[in-house]
């Protein structure tokens, strides 16, 4: 069918022009059920409107493929991509086609490992193991990676992660950490995990000094289907913890998560407050809190170590939640945390959405950390 031409004389209609190669190709694709794109019409009119995306037809013979679901290892690799890049570039260049293990090589290896914030002790341990095994010989990438993985697995070996549940009644989890470490988001992620598993959750908004923190936690509780107990602004955090624990017990809830105000490990009076909160919780349920989880910001690197020292002493922490692991080049910080404090890394944050949290597993972590190009 000829296209309408407003300049064509009515009494002497011109025959349609022969189709151009572009028109022939367009007709062929359309007849085969292909997807039309937003390119201009092949009529030669560069100002012709494009076809709206909503009105394009997709052939039933060529359905769109659903995006592949990314598994845990894939998510972990994505979260550690910056750390992997550091190791990938530096270690691969270090060994190249094989390199003699001498003092210069060992010094370079140590510096590259420290860049991931795994700390001096683990880096030195990996270096010394390479020295014992390959001194005076050429080492190749697979040898180096294999030795490093073995050493780190030995350092980080821990019992299975996850929350230690109460034998009966509510399991009470107290969450502590410095300001900005990701406490509130981590609590939301934990709540999501429990509610998705069919658990009844009660939250205690113990950060009474920051109205924004209470508001944020309240919004999350509504979204995730959890009950929340709050107090007046500036009220005693211990009283909120008491009421939340009591509500969980009286309502036969499965989980009670108590938020606490962010504080620096050097603020002695606030650190003492954590001890009081723990005692108050224990008055309602003698064995509680069953877990005291310290949320650490992975992007803080070695500063996370000093944070862990202060909180571990004041609150008798039972485990670590390593938040913001995604997007940092300091993903190796989990190694010295485990080595220094003998605290298990229980959960890791792999993003900002409620489902972006996973139980920490040593072997996948080590495999992902050293998943460099061979």
Helices and strands as residue ranges (DSSP letters): H 21-31, G 53-55, H 72-79, H 81-95, E 99-100, H 103-114, H 120-134, E 138-139, H 141-156, E 171-176, H 183-196, E 201-204, H 211-224, E 227-229, H 237-250, E 255-259, H 268-284, E 291-297, G 298-300, H 303-315, E 319-323, H 333-341, E 344-349, E 357-359, H 362-369
